[in-house]
């Protein structure tokens, strides 16, 4: 079985732990980070979007020139760009990167954040617009003759693009935890993204997406992407000590982070955050290593559940989700560069080693590191105000 790994790109040394609060893009850092992901075994990196942030298309174009195999996943909100324009920009990026582009749709989980850029549609309409948008993209990529479109949210005449994706189309990812997300993603997505919930609830979500794919008449189902924030160290005790220090920083940062995002309500409106908070209320530790305390500490405003333990424990926990049907695993840390470095050395090789063992023998093996051991002091990841470690 093939499992691929996703990271999230960072454009400067600022992260959730060092509190640098740097806003400007650092080209040297972006290049260094992209090359770490590319050479270290990551397959994709998410290029995120939020209203105050850098343009993801520009970031993705830059990192595509720094890397050989890493695939940029462009986060796209339909309200920010007309679909014919997005289709051409994505196809242009795809050509520039040699066929590596992927697009991830964000319908919008916060009315306040959507309104910052003039989007005042309600949730149901945002998902309906997203479905129409995806259908337009695919028709633009496949049509060689001009066509008209008259829909609920978009209307145009006599359009054709000469900018073609390298492989004829571009993978479309949809994320979310609501019934509307399952419906749109199950019907139209090549990939469906989930935040890291306990195994039982994750299986229920995977089944819900598969059912919507069946109802849409599909004979296949979207690939499943699950996101975690691993915290690893040489021993279980050190990993949990590190986790406690990280949690303390997250708690102290929450008021400033909430003010920056404009999160005026204590209860998040989106279903994904509500589900993470419900999991946290049910217990801090689930299954093998899923830790929900960071979700509670941050208000679950994004992917915020951790996997805590030694590399062997975390690799085994990831494989638990692979056994459920997830074959895209997103892992990003709190100290972005150093954590990504750790994952390339200690997590990704272990998961791939075990999968290769299963393919060869047809049975599960014992997850054991073949390297000399964990070679970073755990406190490095929580050094306040420190830049990236060389």
Residue, then its C-alpha position, 0 to 999 in steps of 0.5 A: x500500500x502507498x501512503x503519502x505525506x503532506x506538510x504545510x509550508x511556512x514562509x518565514x521562521x515565525x511559528x506558534x512557539x517562538x512568538x516571533x510574529x514576523x509577517x514578511x515573507x523570507x525567501x531564503x527560509x521558504x527555499x530552505x523549508x521547501x527543500x527540506x520537505x522535498x528531500x526529506x520524503x514529504x510528497x505534498x505541502x499545503x499552501x494555506x489561505x487566510x484573508x490576511x496572508x500571502x498569496x498561495x499561488x505565488x508561494x506555490x510557484x516559487x516553491x515549485x522551482x525550489x523542488x523536484x517532486x514536492x506537490x503544492x496543494x493550493x488552498x482556494x476559497x471560491x469567493x476570492x477568484x472567478x473560476x475561469x481565472x482560477x482554472x487558468x492559474x492552476x493549469x499555469x502552475x501545473x505546467x510550471x511545476x511539471x504536473x504537480x499542482x493540487x487544489x484544496x477547496x475551502x468553503x469557509x467555516x467562519x462568517x466573520x472571516x468570509x466577510x473580511x473579503x466580501x463573502x456573505x453567503x450562508x454555509x449551505x450556499x457556500x457549499x453549493x457555490x463550491x460544487x458549481x466552481x469545481x464543475x466549471x474548473x473541470x470543464x475548463x480543463x477538458x474543453x477544447x472548444x468555447x462553451x457557455x455556462x449559466x449557473x446559480x453563482x456563475x455565468x459566462x459565454x464563449x469561454x475556452x482556455x488554451x492553458x492545459x494541465x499537464x495530465x489533462x486535469x488537476x486533483x481536487x481536494x475538499x475538506x470539512x466535517x459537515x453533511x454539506x462537506x461530505x456531500x460535495x466532497x463525496x460527489x466531486x472530490x478526488x481527495x477528502x481532508x479530515x482533521x485528526x479525530x479518534x479512530x471511531x469518529x474518523x471511521x464514521x466520517x470516512x464512511x459518510x464520504x463513501x456513502x455520498x460518493x455512492x449516492x452520486x453514482x461514483x464507482x470510486x471514493x475520494x482518497x482520505x487525508x487526515x491531519x495531525x500535529x505530532x509531538x515526538x521525543x526519545x522516550x514517552x516521558x520526554x515526549x509528554x514533558x515536551x507536550x506539556x511545555x508546548x501546551x503552556x505556550x499555546x495557552x499563553x498565546x491564545x488571546x493574541x491569536x484570537x485577537x489577530x483572527x478576530x475570533x469574537x465568539x467563544x464557540x466556533x461556528x464550524x462543525x470541524x472545530x465543534x467535533x474536535x472540542x467534543x473529542x477534547x471534552x470526552x477526554x484528553x487522550x484517545x486510542x494509541x496516542x491522540x491528544x486533544x488538549x491542544x484543540x481545547x487550548x486553541x479553541x480548535x480553530x484549525x487542525x489542532x490534535x496531536x499524536x504524542x510519544x516516541x517515533x515508534x508510538x506515533x508511527x504506529x498511531x499513524x498506521x492505525x489511521x492508514x488501516x481505516x483507509x487514510x492514505x494521505x497523512x498530513x503531519x505538521x508541528x508547532x516548531x515548523x522547520x525543526x519538527x519537519x526535520x524530525x518527521x523526515x528522520x524519524x516518522x516518515x521512514x518508520x511508516x514506510x518501513x512498516x508498509x514495505x514489510x507488510x507488502x513483502x510478508x503480508x503481515x504486520x511487523x514490529x516498528x523499530x528505528x534503524x537509525x542510531x536514535x533520536x538526535x535532537x534535544x527535546x527542549x530545542x523544539x520549545x525554545x522561546x523566541x528562537x529561530x530555525x535550528x540549522 
